Amino acid sequence: MSVDSVEVEETESVTTAAVTTAAVTTAAVTTAALTYYPVAPGVRVNVRSGPGTGYSVVRVLAEGVKVPILCQTPGASVSGPYGTTNIWDNIADGQFVSDAYVRTGSDGYVASRCA
């Protein structure tokens, strides 16, 4: 093996390590920036496949959990412990809960609008 081929192998190894480190750092920053909000106490909240009560229930949140809000979108108006609103919180891929059941501390949007 020539000296040139050893240098190339070392360079590729260092480049791969730098890219991997950058990807891990980006993932950590993205996760750390996510805020979790508590759902209303004493309530088991339906998680729906879309922003409205006409969408199917995909799961039910246990009492006392906190949820991330990835984005928010307008939908069907719902009344709950935190007022009446048409804002729906996207908490995971294809999973929405009415903002009327999530304590965000605001009557408006606290996250970007869903695309």
N, C-alpha and C positions, 0 to 999 in steps of 0.2 A: 504494500500500500504506500503510495507516495505521500509526501507532506501535504500537497495540495488537497488530496481527497480527505485527509484527516481534518484540515481546516474547514472544509465544506461541511463535513459531518458535525463538527462542533457548532458551527454557525446555525445549521438547521435545528440542532438541539436547543440552543439558546433562544432562537426565534420561537420555537414551539412553546418553550417554557414561558416566554414573555406574553404570548398570545393567551395561553391558558391562565396565567395570573391576571391579565386584564379582564378576561371573561368572568372569572370568579369575583374580582373586585366589583365589576359592574353589577353582577347578580346580587352581591351583598348590599350595595348601595340602593338598588331598586327595592329589595326586600325591607331594608331599614326605613325607607321613606314611606312605606305603606302604613296608614293609620287605621287602627281598629276602633270601632264604635260599639257601645253596648246596645243590645236590644232591650225593649221595655221589660222591666222586672215582672215576673210572674206570668209571662206570656210565652207560649210556644208559637213561633212565627212560621207561616207557610212560605216556602221558597218556591217561586214559580219560574216557568221556562221563559217568560216574557214579562213586560211591564204592565201587567193588568190582572185582575181577578179572573178573567176569562181564559187565562193561560193555565196549563196543567201544573199541579203541585209536584215538584221533583223531589222534595224532602221537607222535613220540618225541623226548624232549629230548636234546640233544647233551651230551657229557661236559663237566663244568666250568661249567655254566650256573647262574645264580641265578634263583629264581622268587619272585614275590610271593605272599603268602597272603592272599586276599581274605576268606575265612572258612574254617571247618573243620567237618566233620560226621562222625559215626560211620558206619562201613560194614564191609565185609569185613575180617577180620583178616589182616595181611600181615607176614611176617618179612623184614627187610632189614638193611642195614649199621648202622642206628641202632635195632635191636631189633625187637620184635614189637608191633604196634599195630593198632587198628581205626580210628584217626583218618585221615581223608582231607582233603587240602588242596585247596581250590578256587583254582586259579591263574589262571583266566580264565573267561569265560562258558561253562558246560558242559564245563569241563576240570578233571579231578581227578588228583592223584598221591597215593600212599600216603605218609604222614608218616614211614614207616620208611626212606624214601629221601631225606628232606630234613633237613638239620642245623639244627634250631631251637634246640638247647640245652635242650630240655625234653622230658620224657616225656608231658606233658599238652598241653592246648590253649594256643596262643600267640596266637590270634585269636578273634574272636567266632564263635559257632555260625552256620552257614548257615541261612537261613530256610526 
